[in-house]
């Protein structure tokens, strides 16, 4: 199984499969509004090199216009249906935009990318007239890799996603409290038990944190990755879970694989 996953922090990952590089939810800044990057350097320029970019939903830490502007002109950008209406500036970035909804499939090089549902508020703003679905994606080439985006746990998740080899699951957030429509480490392990991939990587934790809240529930920043590993060992013992550092890779089957 020839696939390589690199975690750059937050929900930003590179999935390389069949000679094609897919980038998820790029966020390449040290500070975003009231959030600052507390762990790991801002991803290097090579992180923005991709054949296609997948955006899971319209929140500004997942659809970040300045980060998208670092992509090469003509790069394929897959976004939730209605995104260009909700965020008109997308059309000015010079990218090849494809809008998708749950169940839609698009082709990127040798890969098939299928959009799947996510349980999350997909709006660009907390209130507003334009709605877009929150999505996850299954990237299928030599392996099937599931990028969950931001989501809560929902009953039909395993049926909607289908069989996968690698799961990239959010296990935290960017503040001391997770609201509805998110996975914490325990719920992410429950999702893992339902999905039953061969490999899993926890993402969306330990990167950004609100300015001035360093001492408010700091374990919610530091511990979700380790908690996910612990819960997964109990609930999904057959899954090989890899807690990557920022910029580290997972190469299933490679000699260095086996953290």
N, C-alpha and C positions, 0 to 999 in steps of 0.2 A: 504494500500500500504506500504509494509515493505521494505524500502530502506533507507540507511544512506549514506550521502555524507559528506566527510571531505575535506576541502581545506587546503593544506599545504603551499600555496604560488605559484606564477607563474602559470604554467599549471599543477601542481602536485596535484592530487586529489585521494582519496580513495572512491570507490563506493562499498558498502557492500549490497548484495542482495542475498536472498535465501541461506544464509550461506556461500557465496563465496565473497572473497575480491579481487577487481580489482583496480590496481594502474595505474594512467596515467602519462606519461612523467616525471618520477622521476628526480628531481634535488635537491640534498642534500648537497649543498656546500655554504659557505659564499661568495666565490669569484669565478667567471668564467671569465677568460681572463680580459677584461677591465670593467667587471660588478662586482658590489658588492651588497650583500644583505643589503638593507637599512631598511627593516621592517620585524619584526618577527624573531624568532630564527630559526636556521637550524632545519628541522624536526627531531623529536626524533627517536630512533631506531625502535619503533613500526610502524613508517610510512613505513618502508621497508618490513614489513610483508604482503605478498600478495600471493594469489593463481595464479594470472596472472598479467602481466604488459602489457599495451597498449602504443605503441610509435606511435605518429601521423606523424612524419616526421624526417628527418635526421639532422636538425640543432642541433648544440651542446648543446643548452639550452633545447632541447627536447629529443634527444638521447645522454645522457651523460654517457660515459663508466664508470667513477669512481662511479657514483651513481648506475648504474646497477650492479656493482660488489658487492654491499652491499646486493643483493638479495640472498636468500638461493639457493644453487645448485639445479638444476632441476625445478626451477620456470618456468612456461610457459611465454614466451615472444612473443608478437604479434607485428610484424613490417611491414612496407610497403615492397612490392615486390622489390627485388633487394638490400635490405639493407645489407645483409651479403656480397654481392660482393663489395658494396661501402665502407663498414666498416668491413674489415676482422677480426678485433679484437673481434667483437661480438661472433664469433664462439669459442673463448677461454674463455668465461665467465662461461661455464658449465650450461647454461640455455637451456630450450626446446624451440627452435625458430620455429615460424610459420610465413611465409611470406604471406601477403594478398594484394589484390588490391580492388578497389571499387566494391561493390556487393558481395564480398566473405563473408562467414559466417563460424565461428569456434565456438567450444563448450568449455566452461570453467566451470567445475562442472555442476551446474544446469542452467547455463546461456548460452544464445546464443549471440555471439558478431559479429555484422555485420559491415564491413568496408564501409564507404560512402565517396564520393568525398569531397575534400577541394580545395579552390582556393588559392594556395600558392605555392611558389617555394620549392620543396621537396628535392633539392640536398643537399649533405653533405657539399659541398663547394660552394662559389659563382660562380666558374667556374669549369668544370670538365666533364669527359666523362660519368660518371655513374649517371643515373637519377633514382629516385624512386618517386612514387606519394606521395603527401601529402594527409593525410586521416583524417577523423573523424571516430568515432565509435558509434554505438548504442548498448548498453548493455541491454539485455532483460531477465528479470526473473519475479519477482512479479511486477516490474515496468519496464518501458522503459526509459533509461537514455542516453541522447545524449551528448557525449564529442566531441566538435568541433575541438580540436587541435588548429592550427593556420589557419585562413581562411579569405578571403574576402567575401563579400556578392555576391551571384550569383543567377540568376533567378530561377534555378531548385532546390534550396536548400531544400525547404519544400517537394517537390516530392521525392528527393533522400533520405532524412532522414526519411520521413514518420511520423506517429503519435508517439509522445513521451510524457512522463509524466514530466520528468525533463530535463532541458537543461543547460549545463555548457558551457558558451559562453565567448570567449576572448573579452576583452573590452579595452585593452591598449597594452603596449609593454614594452620595457626596454630602451627606449631612447626618446628624445623630439620630434621625428618625426616618423610617421608611414607611411611606403611605401605601394605600391600596394600589395594586398593579405593579408590585415589585417582588422579586425573590430575595429573601435573606439566605444565609448559609443553610439553614435547616430546610426551608422550602425548596431551595435549589437541589439539595440532596434527594428530596422526594421526587422532584422532576427527573433527576438522573435515574432513580430506581424505575420510573415508568418508561423512560426512553431507552435505557440499557444500551448505550453505545459502548464501543471498546475503550475509548479514551475520552477524557474530559479535561477542560481547562477553565478555572474560575476567572471571570473578568468583572469589570465594573465595580471595582473596590480599590481602596488603598492608593488613590491617585490625587483626587481633588477633595478639598475640604473648605467649608466656609471660613473666611477671614474672621479672626477673633474668637473662634470656637475650638481652638486647639485643645482645651482642657475640659470640654463638654463631651462626655461619653467617648473618650478617645479610642476605646476598644472597638467602637463601630467603624473606625478607620483602619486600625491595625489588624484586627483578628478575623475578619470574614473568610479569608483564604484558608487559614489553618482550620477554622471551624468547619468549612465545607469539606476539607479533606477528612476530618474526623467523622462528621455525620455520614459522608459517603462510604467510608469503610464499614459502617454499620448497616446502612440501608441499601447500598449497591456495591457489595464486596467484589463483584466480578468486573468492575470498571476500574481502569488504570487512570487515576487522577493526578494531574501534573500542575502544581502551583508554580507558575513561571514568575520570574522577575521581569521588570520592564526591559524590553528588548531581547528577551530570551526566546528560544525556539522549542517547539515540540516537533520531532521527526519520528513518528511512530515506526518502530522496527529498526531504527538506527542504533548503533552500538551505544551512543551516549544516552539513548532513551532508557529511562528506568529510575527516575528520581523517586 
